[in-house]
Amino acid sequence: MALPRPRIRNPLLRQELPWLASELVLLIVLCNANAPELWFWLVVLLVVLGYRLERWLASRPR
């Protein structure tokens, strides 16, 4: 018998959850990367975090 998935009622958390999950996956990949691909995954993580920071700054009320 499968357990029902909990409903996330907060719309902001529901919107942010995929981004948080992808950043967590990138951190796990980064921790397990070997030397040549470490720089690639570090750049990917920095690009994602930079995009998120830019979107957060753009959405703030003026």
C-alpha positions, 0 to 999 in steps of 0.5 A: 500500500502506497502512502499518500504524498503530503500536499505542500500548501505554501505556494512559494515553497511549492515553487521553490522545491524543484530548485532546492532539489536540483541544487542539492543534487548538484552539491551531491554530484560536486562532492562525488566528482573527480578532478577533471569534472569538478570544475564543470559541476562547480561552474554549473552550480554557480550559474544556477545559484547566480540565476536564482540570486538574480531572479530573487533580486528582480522580484523584490518590491521596489 
